[in-house]
Amino acid sequence: MRKCVKALLAGLAMVMSVTAPSLAQTLRWSSAGDVISYDPNAQVDSFTQSVQNMVFDALVRRNKDMAIEPALATSWEVVSPTRWRFHLRQGVKFHEGQPFNADDVVATIQRQIDPGARNKENLSAVTGVEKIDDYTVDMTLRGPYPLLLNDLVAIYMMSKPWMEEHNALKPGNASTGVVTYASNHANGTGAFKLVSYEPDSRSVFAVNKDWWDKPQHNLTGVEFRPIASAATRVAALLSGELDMIAPIPLQDIDRVSNTPGLKVVENPSLREIFLGFSFRPELHAEPGKPNPLLNLKVRQALWHAVDLSTIQKRLMRGKSRTSGMLVAPEVTGYDKSIDVPLDYDVAKAKSLLAEAGYPDGFKVGLACSNDRYIADEQICLAIASMWAKIGVQADVHVESKTTYFPRMDKGDLDIYMLGWASLPPMDGYSVLQALLATNDGNFGGSNPNGLSNAKIDELARSASTELDEAKRVEMLKEAFKITHDEALYLPLHQQPVAWAMSDKVDMPQFPDEYVRPWFAHMK
């Protein structure tokens, strides 16, 4: 049946092209992994949020220049240092016909800040929301907060009547296994409607002809297909089965670039890739023994033992930028003096291990996804081989992000790979409050393994309410210097954004790696 439908659509497209040569067809694109959930509150995966953004709108959004502009809110004002008022766009409807109003915003924000929401950290400054009238809402904050609009970019508005109808007023949570109707269905106000979703197979989207905004695309639809195999994904692009893959495996860039009818678009990404450590009393790999990762010299030894240059040249094909900190140069809080990796020095690493009391090394688990970051599995295997040279036996475990991230959130991993693009605020505070601060229910939402530093906690709380930008940035830098000097994470590199597509596709690329089909044109 699906083949018949495709054949019919193809035939119609050929007929219509005679009279309308610029009419676009469905954009067919692919990535290595699928969305984790269509529930906006169930995860913190920015790729998933990118796909969701096709369906959902937020109160504010980023334009083509990445500047914040009005979306479902037309204006706002600061009523007091801890109260912001938003005036809502009128005449907007959800895909299933429900009118958008203040009740939806209140229900969405309450769902977002619910203790059961996995992404509650993305709006940690908000404590409450109040309806003033049908098109006006107030948000109350813990204290003065300079990044509220930045955070709201990724808070997608949901329909209260729809959530009530489907018993989904409470959020799902991919990490704890809470599933709701919203996990596999979506009803937003965005540029595209989710028509169907087959997990690990495909998502089909139709154009929302009643979208409140003026479309900047010429698409008739979008089809997203997760394809785990890099070779299969590239082959589908080469054969014309796909119009775009994002990202393209780095080893295939030259091949695709030299193929007539195809092109590769490359730019720097905001995403930093690094390894996180368990700071719990013992490791999963060696239960009953003290955790060697609690020793600074051990963490420094592991850093010295990673040949970052080889990873950059061979696995990343020279496309990445080797890093020494957790934010990219484009992100607020970056400091070149901190961004200095420890030198690759096997002898120094062995010496540090001996000084720490581990002259013969130790066993540790090393976990990675295999469908989330560029060359993630290959990097983990390479690092395990490098650590073997200093006697550290890394038990490598790789799996799909759909199961990997829930295990990470539960603290099931000793050492784990993570990538962070400082989203949604595009500010170093994202790293400070989510990764570095102690996990206490409000801060540290992506710090699952017991990391706790009193000074960093103090800086996180101070920075959250500091309105003097210069002072706030200095607080970020101080926290990042502590992180570097204490080797609380092991930075690897800033990864590139590389997409491959038909030369008939015009798709702008963004440093946050979001795919935004509402800006796409097809010839």
MILOVO-997118 format. One line per 3 residues: number of its first residue (from 0); their letters; for each residue x, y, z of C-alpha. Coordinates in Angstrom, 1 decimal. Example, Ala and Ser with C-alpha at 12.3 -4.5 7.8 and 13.67 -1.06 7.14 Angstrom:
<recs>
0> AS> 12.3/-4.5/7.8; 13.7/-1.1/7.1
</recs>
This chain:
<recs>
0> MRK> 0.0/0.0/0.0; 2.8/2.4/0.9; 4.5/1.7/-2.4
3> CVK> 1.3/2.5/-4.3; 0.9/5.8/-2.4; 4.5/6.7/-3.2
6> ALL> 4.0/5.9/-6.8; 0.8/8.0/-6.9; 2.5/10.9/-5.3
9> AGL> 5.5/10.7/-7.6; 3.1/10.6/-10.6; 1.2/13.6/-9.3
12> AMV> 4.5/15.5/-8.8; 5.5/14.8/-12.4; 2.2/16.1/-13.7
15> MSV> 2.2/19.2/-11.5; 5.8/20.1/-12.3; 4.7/20.9/-15.9
18> TAP> 2.7/23.8/-14.7; 4.5/24.6/-11.5; 8.2/23.8/-11.9
21> SLA> 9.1/25.3/-8.5; 6.7/23.2/-6.5; 8.6/21.2/-3.9
24> QTL> 8.1/17.6/-2.9; 8.5/16.0/0.5; 11.8/16.6/2.1
27> RWS> 13.2/13.1/3.1; 16.0/13.3/5.6; 17.8/10.9/8.0
30> SAG> 20.0/10.8/11.0; 21.6/7.9/12.9; 19.1/7.8/15.8
33> DVI> 15.4/8.4/16.3; 13.6/10.9/18.5; 13.6/9.7/22.1
36> SYD> 10.0/10.8/22.7; 7.5/13.3/21.2; 6.7/14.4/24.8
39> PNA> 8.5/17.7/25.1; 9.1/17.1/28.8; 10.4/13.6/28.7
42> QVD> 14.1/14.2/27.7; 16.9/16.7/27.3; 18.2/15.5/24.0
45> SFT> 18.6/18.5/21.7; 18.3/16.4/18.6; 14.9/15.2/19.8
48> QSV> 13.9/18.8/20.6; 15.0/19.8/17.1; 12.6/17.4/15.5
51> QNM> 9.8/18.4/18.0; 10.3/22.0/17.0; 8.8/21.2/13.6
54> VFD> 5.5/20.5/15.4; 5.6/22.8/18.5; 6.1/26.5/18.9
57> ALV> 7.4/28.3/22.0; 6.6/31.7/23.4; 9.7/33.0/21.8
60> RRN> 12.0/31.6/19.2; 15.4/32.0/17.4; 15.3/33.5/13.9
63> KDM> 17.8/32.8/11.0; 20.4/34.9/12.8; 19.8/33.0/16.1
66> AIE> 18.4/36.1/17.7; 15.4/35.8/20.0; 12.1/37.1/18.6
69> PAL> 8.4/36.8/19.5; 6.5/33.7/18.6; 3.4/32.6/20.6
72> ATS> 4.1/35.6/22.8; 3.9/38.9/21.0; 5.5/41.0/23.8
75> WEV> 6.5/40.8/27.5; 7.6/43.0/30.3; 9.2/42.7/33.7
78> VSP> 6.6/43.5/36.3; 9.0/43.0/39.1; 12.4/41.4/39.5
81> TRW> 10.7/38.0/40.1; 7.6/38.4/37.9; 7.5/38.5/34.1
84> RFH> 4.3/39.2/32.1; 3.7/37.7/28.6; 1.1/38.9/26.1
87> LRQ> -0.1/36.0/23.9; -0.7/35.9/20.2; -4.4/35.7/19.4
90> GVK> -6.1/33.6/16.6; -3.6/30.7/16.9; -4.9/27.2/16.7
93> FHE> -3.4/23.8/17.5; -3.2/21.2/14.8; -6.3/19.5/16.0
96> GQP> -8.3/22.7/16.1; -8.1/23.8/19.7; -7.6/27.6/20.2
99> FNA> -4.4/28.7/21.9; -4.8/30.8/25.0; -3.5/31.4/28.5
102> DDV> -4.8/28.1/29.9; -2.5/26.3/27.6; 0.5/28.3/28.7
105> VAT> -0.3/27.7/32.4; -0.8/24.0/31.8; 2.5/23.7/29.8
108> IQR> 4.6/25.6/32.3; 3.1/23.6/35.2; 4.0/20.4/33.3
111> QID> 7.5/21.8/32.6; 8.4/22.5/36.2; 6.7/19.4/37.5
114> PGA> 9.2/17.3/39.6; 8.6/14.4/37.2; 9.7/16.2/34.1
117> RNK> 13.1/15.1/32.8; 13.8/18.5/31.3; 12.7/20.6/34.3
120> ENL> 16.2/21.9/34.5; 15.5/23.9/31.3; 13.3/26.2/33.2
123> SAV> 14.8/26.0/36.7; 14.3/29.7/37.5; 10.5/29.5/37.2
126> TGV> 8.5/28.6/40.3; 5.0/29.3/39.1; 2.7/30.6/36.4
129> EKI> -0.6/32.6/36.7; -3.3/33.4/34.2; -4.2/37.1/34.2
132> DDY> -6.7/37.0/31.3; -7.2/34.8/28.3; -4.2/36.2/26.5
135> TVD> -1.9/37.3/29.4; 0.1/35.2/31.8; 2.6/35.9/34.5
138> MTL> 5.6/33.8/35.5; 7.2/34.0/38.9; 10.9/33.4/39.4
141> RGP> 13.1/32.3/42.3; 14.9/35.6/41.9; 16.1/38.0/39.3
144> YPL> 17.1/36.0/36.2; 18.7/37.3/33.0; 18.2/34.2/30.8
147> LLN> 14.5/33.6/31.0; 13.8/34.3/27.3; 16.8/32.1/26.3
150> DLV> 15.3/29.2/28.3; 11.8/29.7/27.0; 13.0/29.1/23.4
153> AIY> 12.8/25.4/24.1; 9.6/25.3/26.1; 7.1/24.0/23.6
156> MMS> 3.4/25.0/24.1; 0.9/22.1/24.5; -2.9/22.2/24.4
159> KPW> -4.5/21.8/27.8; -7.8/20.3/26.5; -5.8/17.8/24.4
162> MEE> -3.7/16.9/27.5; -6.9/16.5/29.6; -8.5/14.4/26.9
165> HNA> -5.6/12.0/26.8; -4.6/12.0/30.5; -1.3/13.7/29.7
168> LKP> -1.3/16.7/32.0; 1.6/15.1/33.9; 4.9/14.8/32.0
171> GNA> 6.4/11.6/30.6; 10.0/10.8/31.5; 12.2/8.7/29.3
174> STG> 14.7/8.2/32.1; 12.2/6.8/34.6; 10.1/5.0/32.0
177> VVT> 7.0/7.1/32.4; 5.1/7.0/29.1; 2.0/9.1/28.2
180> YAS> -0.1/9.6/25.1; 2.2/12.5/24.3; 5.1/10.2/24.0
183> NHA> 4.0/8.9/20.6; 1.6/11.7/19.5; 1.9/15.4/19.1
186> NGT> -0.5/18.3/18.8; 1.3/21.6/18.5; 0.9/25.0/16.7
189> GAF> 4.0/24.6/14.6; 4.8/24.7/10.9; 4.3/21.0/10.4
192> KLV> 1.8/18.4/11.8; 3.0/15.0/12.9; 0.9/12.6/10.8
195> SYE> 2.4/9.3/11.9; 5.2/8.0/14.0; 6.7/4.5/13.9
198> PDS> 9.5/4.4/16.5; 12.9/3.5/15.0; 11.4/3.6/11.6
201> RSV> 9.9/6.9/10.5; 8.0/10.1/11.3; 5.8/11.7/8.7
204> FAV> 4.9/15.4/8.8; 2.4/17.4/6.8; 2.5/21.2/6.2
207> NKD> 0.3/23.1/8.7; -1.7/25.2/6.2; -3.2/27.1/9.1
210> WWD> 0.1/28.1/10.7; -0.1/31.5/12.3; 3.2/32.6/10.7
213> KPQ> 4.1/33.2/7.1; 5.9/30.1/5.7; 9.5/30.6/4.5
216> HNL> 9.7/27.2/3.0; 8.1/25.6/-0.1; 7.8/22.0/1.2
219> TGV> 4.7/19.9/0.8; 5.8/17.6/3.6; 8.7/16.1/5.6
222> EFR> 9.6/12.5/6.2; 12.3/11.7/8.8; 13.9/8.2/8.9
225> PIA> 16.4/7.1/11.5; 19.0/4.9/9.9; 21.6/3.5/12.3
228> SAA> 24.1/2.2/9.7; 26.3/5.0/8.4; 26.9/3.1/5.2
231> TRV> 23.2/2.5/4.6; 22.4/6.1/5.3; 25.0/7.4/2.8
234> AAL> 23.9/4.8/0.2; 20.3/6.0/0.5; 21.4/9.6/-0.2
237> LSG> 23.5/8.5/-3.1; 20.6/6.5/-4.6; 18.2/9.4/-4.3
240> ELD> 16.1/7.6/-1.7; 17.0/10.5/0.7; 17.3/14.2/0.1
243> MIA> 19.5/15.0/3.1; 21.4/13.3/6.0; 22.4/15.2/9.1
246> PIP> 25.1/14.6/10.1; 27.1/12.9/7.3; 29.8/10.5/8.5
249> LQD> 33.1/12.4/8.3; 34.8/9.7/6.3; 32.2/10.1/3.5
252> IDR> 32.4/13.9/3.1; 34.9/13.8/0.2; 33.0/11.0/-1.6
255> VSN> 29.7/12.8/-1.4; 31.2/16.2/-2.2; 32.5/14.8/-5.5
258> TPG> 29.2/13.1/-6.4; 27.3/15.1/-9.1; 23.9/16.3/-7.8
261> LKV> 25.0/16.3/-4.1; 26.7/18.8/-1.8; 28.1/18.9/1.8
264> VEN> 27.6/21.9/4.1; 30.0/22.3/7.0; 30.2/24.7/9.9
267> PSL> 31.4/24.8/13.5; 28.9/23.4/16.1; 28.4/24.7/19.6
270> REI> 28.5/21.1/20.9; 31.4/20.0/23.1; 32.1/16.3/23.6
273> FLG> 33.5/15.1/26.9; 33.7/12.2/29.4; 31.9/12.4/32.7
276> FSF> 33.1/10.6/35.8; 31.3/8.8/38.6; 31.9/10.4/42.0
279> RPE> 30.1/7.7/43.9; 31.9/5.7/46.6; 32.5/2.7/44.4
282> LHA> 32.5/1.8/40.7; 30.1/-0.6/39.0; 33.1/-2.3/37.5
285> EPG> 34.7/-3.0/40.9; 32.0/-3.2/43.6; 33.2/-3.2/47.1
288> KPN> 36.4/-1.2/46.4; 36.9/2.5/46.8; 36.3/4.5/43.7
291> PLL> 39.7/5.5/42.2; 38.0/8.3/40.2; 37.5/10.3/43.5
294> NLK> 41.3/10.9/43.4; 42.3/14.0/41.4; 45.6/12.4/40.3
297> VRQ> 43.6/9.5/38.8; 41.4/11.8/36.8; 44.4/13.7/35.6
300> ALW> 46.1/10.5/34.7; 43.2/9.5/32.5; 43.3/12.9/30.8
303> HAV> 47.0/12.7/30.1; 46.6/9.2/28.7; 44.1/10.3/26.0
306> DLS> 45.8/11.1/22.7; 43.5/13.9/21.6; 45.5/14.7/18.6
309> TIQ> 45.1/11.3/17.1; 41.3/11.4/17.8; 41.2/14.7/16.0
312> KRL> 43.2/13.7/13.0; 42.1/10.1/12.5; 38.6/9.7/13.9
315> MRG> 37.3/13.2/13.4; 39.2/13.6/10.0; 40.6/17.0/11.2
318> KSR> 37.1/18.5/11.4; 36.9/18.9/15.2; 38.6/21.4/17.5
321> TSG> 40.4/19.8/20.5; 39.1/21.3/23.7; 40.1/21.8/27.3
324> MLV> 36.7/23.0/28.7; 33.0/22.3/28.4; 31.8/25.3/26.3
327> APE> 32.7/26.4/22.8; 34.4/29.8/22.0; 31.0/31.1/20.8
330> VTG> 29.3/30.5/24.1; 29.2/33.1/27.0; 31.6/32.1/29.7
333> YDK> 34.3/30.8/27.4; 37.9/31.6/28.5; 40.8/30.8/26.2
336> SID> 43.1/30.6/29.2; 41.1/27.8/30.6; 40.6/26.0/27.3
339> VPL> 43.9/24.1/27.6; 43.9/20.3/27.5; 46.4/18.3/29.5
342> DYD> 49.2/17.1/27.3; 49.3/13.5/26.0; 51.9/12.0/28.3
345> VAK> 51.8/8.3/29.0; 54.8/8.4/31.4; 53.2/11.2/33.3
348> AKS> 49.9/9.3/33.5; 51.6/6.2/34.9; 53.4/8.3/37.4
351> LLA> 50.2/10.0/38.6; 48.5/6.6/38.9; 51.4/5.3/41.0
354> EAG> 51.2/8.4/43.3; 47.5/7.8/43.7; 48.1/4.3/44.8
357> YPD> 47.2/2.5/41.6; 50.5/1.5/40.0; 48.9/-1.4/38.3
360> GFK> 45.8/0.5/37.2; 42.2/-0.6/37.8; 39.0/-1.7/36.1
363> VGL> 36.3/0.8/35.1; 33.2/0.9/32.9; 33.3/3.2/29.8
366> ACS> 29.9/3.8/28.2; 29.0/5.5/24.9; 26.1/5.9/22.6
369> NDR> 26.5/4.7/19.0; 24.0/6.9/17.3; 24.1/10.4/19.0
372> YIA> 27.5/12.0/18.4; 30.0/11.9/15.5; 32.1/8.8/15.7
375> DEQ> 31.0/8.2/19.3; 31.5/4.5/19.4; 34.9/4.7/17.6
378> ICL> 36.1/7.3/20.0; 35.2/5.2/23.0; 37.0/2.2/21.6
381> AIA> 40.1/4.3/20.9; 40.1/5.8/24.4; 39.9/2.3/26.0
384> SMW> 42.9/1.3/23.9; 44.8/4.3/25.1; 44.0/3.7/28.7
387> AKI> 45.2/0.1/28.4; 48.7/1.5/28.0; 48.6/2.8/31.6
390> GVQ> 47.0/-0.3/33.0; 43.4/0.9/33.2; 41.1/-1.8/31.9
393> ADV> 38.0/-0.1/30.4; 35.0/-2.3/29.9; 33.4/-0.6/26.9
396> HVE> 29.7/-0.7/26.5; 27.9/1.0/23.5; 24.2/1.2/22.8
399> SKT> 21.5/3.4/21.2; 20.8/6.8/22.8; 17.3/5.7/23.6
402> TYF> 18.6/3.3/26.3; 22.0/4.9/26.9; 20.7/8.2/28.3
405> PRM> 18.2/6.7/30.7; 21.0/4.5/32.1; 23.2/7.6/32.4
408> DKG> 20.5/9.5/34.3; 20.1/6.6/36.7; 23.8/6.7/37.6
411> DLD> 24.4/3.2/36.1; 27.7/4.3/34.4; 31.2/4.7/35.6
414> IYM> 32.7/6.9/32.8; 30.4/8.1/30.1; 30.4/10.2/26.9
417> LGW> 28.2/13.3/26.8; 27.8/16.2/24.4; 26.6/19.6/25.4
420> ASL> 25.7/22.6/23.2; 24.7/24.9/26.1; 21.1/24.7/24.9
423> PPM> 18.5/26.2/25.1; 20.1/29.4/26.5; 23.4/29.2/24.4
426> DGY> 25.1/30.4/27.6; 27.6/28.8/29.9; 25.1/28.9/32.7
429> SVL> 23.5/25.9/31.0; 26.7/23.9/31.8; 27.0/25.4/35.3
432> QAL> 23.5/24.7/36.5; 22.9/21.3/34.7; 26.3/19.5/34.7
435> LAT> 28.4/21.1/37.5; 26.0/22.0/40.3; 25.0/19.3/42.8
438> NDG> 21.9/17.4/41.8; 19.3/18.7/44.4; 16.1/18.7/42.4
441> NFG> 16.5/22.3/41.2; 20.1/22.3/40.0; 22.3/19.5/38.6
444> GSN> 19.6/17.9/36.4; 22.2/16.3/34.2; 24.7/15.5/36.9
447> PNG> 23.7/12.0/37.9; 26.9/10.6/39.4; 27.4/12.4/42.6
450> LSN> 29.6/15.3/41.6; 29.4/17.9/44.3; 31.6/21.0/44.8
453> AKI> 30.5/23.6/47.4; 32.2/26.5/45.6; 30.6/25.6/42.3
456> DEL> 27.2/25.3/43.9; 27.7/28.8/45.4; 28.7/30.2/42.0
459> ARS> 25.7/28.5/40.3; 23.2/30.1/42.7; 24.9/33.5/42.5
462> AST> 25.0/33.5/38.7; 21.4/32.5/38.5; 20.3/35.9/39.9
465> ELD> 23.2/38.2/38.9; 22.0/40.9/36.5; 25.4/42.5/36.1
468> EAK> 26.6/40.7/33.0; 30.3/41.2/33.6; 30.0/39.8/37.1
471> RVE> 27.9/36.9/36.0; 30.4/36.0/33.3; 33.3/36.0/35.8
474> MLK> 31.3/33.6/38.0; 30.9/31.3/35.0; 34.6/31.4/34.3
477> EAF> 35.5/30.8/37.9; 33.4/27.7/37.9; 34.9/26.5/34.6
480> KIT> 38.4/27.0/36.0; 37.6/24.8/39.0; 36.2/22.2/36.7
483> HDE> 39.4/22.2/34.7; 41.8/22.3/37.6; 40.0/19.5/39.4
486> ALY> 39.5/17.5/36.2; 35.8/17.1/37.0; 35.2/16.2/33.4
489> LPL> 37.5/15.1/30.6; 36.9/17.4/27.6; 37.6/15.9/24.1
492> HQQ> 36.6/18.3/21.3; 34.1/20.6/19.8; 32.4/18.7/17.0
495> PVA> 31.5/20.0/13.6; 28.2/20.3/11.9; 28.3/18.5/8.5
498> WAM> 25.2/17.8/6.5; 25.0/16.2/3.0; 22.1/16.9/0.7
501> SDK> 20.8/17.0/-2.8; 21.9/20.1/-4.7; 18.1/20.7/-5.1
504> VDM> 17.8/21.4/-1.4; 18.5/24.7/0.1; 18.7/24.3/3.9
507> PQF> 20.4/26.8/6.2; 22.7/25.3/8.8; 22.8/26.5/12.4
510> PDE> 25.5/26.1/15.2; 23.0/24.5/17.5; 22.7/21.6/15.0
513> YVR> 18.9/22.0/14.8; 17.4/21.0/11.5; 14.8/23.7/10.6
516> PWF> 12.8/22.6/7.6; 10.6/25.7/7.9; 13.5/27.5/6.2
519> AHM> 14.0/24.9/3.5; 13.5/25.2/-0.2; 13.5/22.4/-2.8
522> K> 13.9/23.0/-6.5
</recs>
